[in-house]
Amino acid sequence: MAQVIRSPHIIWTMEALREYIGGLSGKAISIARFNKLVERGLPVTIIDGSWCGHAENIEQFMKAGTRTPPRSRDIEAE
């Protein structure tokens, strides 16, 4: 039987993507936050009814999105 090579970079399901993006916080981001990131261009897609993303693309998206500070520092944030 052939050995299956699994990619550590491909992330399936919304829950797994939310947990990955939550990162070191140890908890998944909310569905609302996930949807806002998708609206902003988070590089994920739906394949056969399942969310799918590539870790390197997500990392690049987050790097680019956090390069500049927010326009207003009066925003309440956690």
Protein Blocks (a to p, Z undefined) as FASTA:
>chain_A
ZZddddfkbcghjklmmmmmnmmnopacdfklmmmmmmnopacddeehiacddfklmmmm
mmmmmmpccfblkbccZZ
